[in-house]
Amino acid sequence: MTEQTRNELKAITAAVKRHEWTPEVFERTEAILYYQGGDIFNTLRRELLPEEYEAFDRAYCNYFRPDLTELADWIGRKRKEEAWKQKKAELTRERRKLLQEESDSKK
């Protein structure tokens, strides 16, 4: 990675952390999307809180593809629903296992 790329990554990351989500920042982000050794979104994922990253990613996508905002929202809801279903199933399995162990210990 060149010094220029490193400096650009730092500048973009700093702007995103300050919530300066301007067209200029979106354009600079797109210009450096993939750089030698990584990509800007993985860098931002490491640097931002999950909520901050999700908000920036949504704003970025909305800037370049405003017609896909509704679809992105739907996908996000479906992912959360699926994660909750998996968590609920896991908790149910754990509860059944504990109840079975408790029942077995009483025998």
Secondary structure as the mmCIF struct_conf table of DSSP 4:
data_model
#
loop_
_struct_conf.conf_type_id
_struct_conf.id
_struct_conf.beg_label_comp_id
_struct_conf.beg_label_asym_id
_struct_conf.beg_label_seq_id
_struct_conf.end_label_comp_id
_struct_conf.end_label_asym_id
_struct_conf.end_label_seq_id
HELX_RH_AL_P HELX_RH_AL_P1 GLU A 3 LYS A 17
TURN_TY1_P TURN_TY1_P1 ARG A 18 HIS A 19
HELX_RH_AL_P HELX_RH_AL_P2 PRO A 23 ALA A 31
TURN_TY1_P TURN_TY1_P2 ILE A 32 ILE A 32
BEND BEND1 LEU A 33 LEU A 33
STRN STRN1 TYR A 34 TYR A 35
TURN_TY1_P TURN_TY1_P3 GLN A 36 GLY A 37
STRN STRN2 GLY A 38 ASP A 39
HELX_RH_AL_P HELX_RH_AL_P3 ILE A 40 GLU A 47
BEND BEND2 LEU A 48 LEU A 48
HELX_RH_AL_P HELX_RH_AL_P4 PRO A 50 PHE A 64
HELX_RH_3T_P HELX_RH_3T_P1 PRO A 66 LEU A 68
HELX_RH_AL_P HELX_RH_AL_P5 THR A 69 LYS A 106
#
